Amino acid sequence: MRVLSKPISSRSGAALAGLAAAALLLACESEPLDAETDLEATAGTGSVTPTPTAGTAGTAATPPGNAPTYQKQDYPAGPYGVGVRSTIENFTFLGWHDPKAANYDVNKLEQLSLAEYYNPDGRSDLKLIWINASAVWCSVCRAEMADIKDNGVYESFAPRGVQMLVTLFEDNKYGPAKPSDLHNWGLAPDHDIAYSLALDPGFKLGALFTSDATPLNLLVDAKTMKVLDATMGYSADYWQRVDRLLAKL
């Protein structure tokens, strides 16, 4: 699936309190996934999470012989959807939990799954999961990564319970993203990504796109794994809106 950026326009916004003032940013027009919902109105929605049964979720099976231990991950039961208020599927990716610690080394790629961030009972401090889908050819995606770095977004939101995950789905020629693309994307001086970074060459997150704009920015409630908001494009006031949503969780 090829996704093309819409024409971009200049817009400015006040910087999030405690962050550096946001510079004028070129960004795609943001479009909510569901016209009946918006970033703040969906806060607080959720569903009852099934209680894991003994010997299944969260428990390790005894491996035969020298086989590796398998541990089933706790995650809400389906059905899974692609719209706002739906439960997101437990997608898995190949990348780095901590790209800097891994030195962006393509030989140190590891599996990342959304189930790692599921927090139904306060087992961790996570409240909100931000998932981004970007492409190397997308100038707006690059501007978003630079804005996040320049304004200290990760440093501000991570201590408040926000897990950040960037996925890369296409290279500069619209082909599937490769490990070398991931290395260059994270290590780029304008990006310097210190939060989770992964490949999505099969474009699993493509099912959640409903317009022809990139990047895609998803916000998922860590307690229920329900999508609270899906925005196509990026604007300078995006993280101010996330801040207001986070205050309601």
C-alpha positions as CSV (number, residue, x, y, z in Angstrom):
1,M,0.0,0.0,0.0
2,R,1.5,3.3,-1.1
3,V,0.5,6.4,0.9
4,L,1.2,9.8,-0.4
5,S,1.6,13.0,1.6
6,K,-1.0,15.7,1.0
7,P,0.3,19.2,0.2
8,I,1.7,20.7,3.3
9,S,1.0,24.1,4.8
10,S,2.8,26.3,7.3
11,R,1.2,26.6,10.8
12,S,2.5,27.6,14.2
13,G,1.4,26.8,17.7
14,A,2.3,27.7,21.3
15,A,4.8,25.3,22.8
16,L,3.8,22.8,25.4
17,A,4.4,24.1,28.9
18,G,7.9,23.1,30.0
19,L,9.1,22.5,26.5
20,A,11.1,24.8,24.2
21,A,9.0,27.1,22.0
22,A,7.9,25.3,18.9
23,A,9.2,26.7,15.6
24,L,7.1,27.3,12.6
25,L,6.4,23.7,11.3
26,L,5.5,22.4,7.9
27,A,2.9,19.7,8.4
28,C,0.1,17.9,6.8
29,E,-3.4,18.9,7.8
30,S,-4.4,16.6,10.7
31,E,-7.5,14.5,10.1
32,P,-9.2,12.5,12.8
33,L,-9.9,8.8,11.9
34,D,-13.5,9.1,13.0
35,A,-15.3,12.3,12.3
36,E,-17.5,11.8,15.4
37,T,-14.6,11.7,17.8
38,D,-11.7,13.8,18.6
39,L,-8.5,13.6,20.7
40,E,-10.0,14.8,24.0
41,A,-13.5,13.5,23.7
42,T,-12.5,9.9,23.6
43,A,-10.5,10.0,26.9
44,G,-11.8,7.7,29.6
45,T,-13.5,5.2,27.3
46,G,-12.7,1.6,27.9
47,S,-13.9,-1.9,28.3
48,V,-13.8,-4.7,30.9
49,T,-10.5,-6.6,30.5
50,P,-10.7,-10.4,30.8
51,T,-8.9,-11.9,33.8
52,P,-6.1,-14.2,32.8
53,T,-6.6,-17.8,33.6
54,A,-4.0,-19.8,35.5
55,G,-1.5,-21.5,33.3
56,T,-2.2,-19.3,30.2
57,A,-1.6,-15.5,30.1
58,G,1.5,-14.4,32.0
59,T,2.7,-17.9,32.8
60,A,5.6,-19.8,31.2
61,A,5.2,-23.3,29.8
62,T,7.7,-25.9,30.6
63,P,9.8,-26.5,27.4
64,P,10.6,-30.0,26.1
65,G,14.3,-30.8,26.2
66,N,16.4,-27.7,25.4
67,A,13.6,-25.8,23.6
68,P,13.4,-22.1,24.5
69,T,10.8,-21.1,27.1
70,Y,7.6,-19.7,25.6
71,Q,5.6,-17.2,27.7
72,K,2.2,-16.2,26.5
73,Q,1.6,-12.5,26.7
74,D,-1.4,-11.0,28.5
75,Y,-3.5,-9.0,26.1
76,P,-7.2,-8.2,25.7
77,A,-9.3,-10.7,23.7
78,G,-10.6,-9.8,20.3
79,P,-12.4,-8.8,18.2
80,Y,-9.9,-6.2,17.1
81,G,-10.7,-3.3,14.9
82,V,-9.1,-0.4,13.0
83,G,-11.3,2.5,14.2
84,V,-11.3,4.9,17.1
85,R,-12.7,3.1,20.2
86,S,-11.7,-0.3,18.9
87,T,-9.2,-2.6,20.5
88,I,-5.9,-2.6,18.5
89,E,-4.4,-6.0,17.5
90,N,-1.3,-7.1,19.3
91,F,1.1,-6.2,16.4
92,T,4.7,-7.3,16.6
93,F,7.6,-5.6,14.9
94,L,11.4,-6.0,14.6
95,G,13.4,-3.1,16.0
96,W,14.9,-1.8,19.2
97,H,13.4,-1.1,22.5
98,D,16.2,1.3,23.2
99,P,17.9,2.3,19.9
100,K,20.6,4.3,21.6
101,A,21.6,1.5,23.9
102,A,21.7,-0.8,20.9
103,N,23.7,1.9,19.0
104,Y,21.2,1.5,16.1
105,D,23.0,-1.7,15.3
106,V,21.1,-3.8,12.7
107,N,22.6,-6.9,14.2
108,K,20.9,-6.2,17.5
109,L,17.3,-6.0,16.2
110,E,14.8,-7.5,18.6
111,Q,11.1,-8.3,18.7
112,L,8.7,-5.6,20.0
113,S,5.0,-6.3,20.6
114,L,2.2,-4.1,21.8
115,A,1.4,-6.6,24.5
116,E,4.6,-5.3,26.3
117,Y,2.8,-2.0,26.9
118,Y,-0.5,-3.4,28.1
119,N,-1.2,-2.2,31.6
120,P,-4.6,-3.2,32.8
121,D,-3.9,-3.3,36.5
122,G,-1.1,-0.8,37.3
123,R,1.7,-3.3,36.8
124,S,3.6,-0.5,35.2
125,D,3.4,3.3,35.1
126,L,2.2,3.4,31.4
127,K,-1.0,5.2,30.6
128,L,-0.8,6.1,27.0
129,I,0.9,4.5,23.9
130,W,1.8,6.8,21.0
131,I,2.4,4.9,17.8
132,N,3.8,6.5,14.7
133,A,4.0,5.2,11.1
134,S,6.5,7.0,8.9
135,A,8.2,6.6,5.6
136,V,11.7,7.7,4.6
137,W,10.4,9.6,1.5
138,C,7.9,11.6,3.7
139,S,9.2,15.1,4.4
140,V,6.5,15.8,6.9
141,C,7.5,12.6,8.8
142,R,11.1,13.9,9.0
143,A,9.8,17.3,10.2
144,E,7.8,15.6,12.9
145,M,10.8,13.6,14.2
146,A,12.9,16.9,14.3
147,D,10.1,18.7,16.2
148,I,9.9,15.9,18.8
149,K,13.6,16.2,19.3
150,D,13.9,20.0,19.3
151,N,11.1,20.4,21.8
152,G,12.1,17.6,24.2
153,V,8.8,15.7,23.8
154,Y,10.2,12.3,24.8
155,E,11.9,13.8,27.9
156,S,8.7,15.5,28.9
157,F,6.1,12.7,28.3
158,A,8.0,9.5,29.1
159,P,8.1,10.2,32.9
160,R,4.4,10.8,32.8
161,G,3.5,7.4,31.5
162,V,3.7,7.7,27.7
163,Q,5.3,5.0,25.7
164,M,6.6,6.2,22.3
165,L,7.0,3.9,19.3
166,V,8.0,4.9,15.8
167,T,7.6,2.4,12.9
168,L,9.1,2.8,9.5
169,F,7.2,1.2,6.6
170,E,8.8,2.5,3.3
171,D,12.2,3.5,2.1
172,N,13.0,6.6,-0.1
173,K,11.9,4.8,-3.3
174,Y,8.5,3.6,-1.9
175,G,9.8,0.1,-1.3
176,P,9.5,-1.8,2.0
177,A,11.7,-0.3,4.7
178,K,15.0,-2.2,5.5
179,P,17.1,-2.5,8.6
180,S,19.6,0.0,7.0
181,D,16.7,2.5,6.7
182,L,15.9,2.1,10.3
183,H,19.5,2.7,11.3
184,N,19.7,5.9,9.3
185,W,16.3,7.1,10.4
186,G,17.0,6.8,14.1
187,L,20.6,8.0,13.9
188,A,19.9,11.1,11.8
189,P,21.1,14.2,13.7
190,D,17.8,15.8,13.2
191,H,16.0,12.8,14.7
192,D,18.3,11.2,17.3
193,I,15.6,8.8,18.3
194,A,16.0,7.5,21.9
195,Y,12.6,5.8,22.2
196,S,11.3,2.5,20.7
197,L,11.9,2.2,16.9
198,A,10.8,-0.6,14.6
199,L,10.4,-1.8,11.1
200,D,6.9,-2.4,9.5
201,P,7.9,-3.4,5.9
202,G,4.6,-5.3,5.6
203,F,2.8,-2.1,6.6
204,K,0.6,-3.8,9.3
205,L,-0.5,-0.4,10.5
206,G,-1.7,0.5,7.0
207,A,-5.1,-0.9,8.0
208,L,-5.6,2.1,10.2
209,F,-5.0,4.7,7.5
210,T,-8.2,6.3,6.1
211,S,-6.6,9.1,4.1
212,D,-3.8,9.7,1.7
213,A,-1.6,11.5,4.2
214,T,1.4,10.5,6.3
215,P,2.5,10.3,9.0
216,L,0.0,8.3,11.0
217,N,-0.1,9.1,14.8
218,L,-2.1,6.7,17.0
219,L,-2.9,7.1,20.7
220,V,-3.8,3.9,22.5
221,D,-5.0,3.6,26.1
222,A,-2.5,1.3,27.9
223,K,-5.2,0.1,30.3
224,T,-7.6,-1.2,27.6
225,M,-5.5,-1.2,24.3
226,K,-8.3,0.8,22.7
227,V,-7.5,3.4,20.1
228,L,-8.3,6.9,21.5
229,D,-7.3,8.9,18.5
230,A,-5.8,8.4,15.0
231,T,-4.4,11.5,13.2
232,M,-3.1,11.7,9.7
233,G,-0.4,14.4,9.3
234,Y,1.2,16.4,12.0
235,S,0.7,19.9,13.4
236,A,2.7,22.0,15.9
237,D,0.0,21.8,18.5
238,Y,-0.3,18.0,18.4
239,W,1.5,17.4,21.7
240,Q,-0.5,20.1,23.5
241,R,-3.6,18.1,22.6
242,V,-1.9,14.9,23.8
243,D,-1.1,16.7,27.1
244,R,-4.7,17.5,27.7
245,L,-5.8,13.9,26.9
246,L,-3.1,12.5,29.2
247,A,-4.4,14.7,32.1
248,K,-7.8,12.9,31.8
249,L,-6.5,9.3,32.0
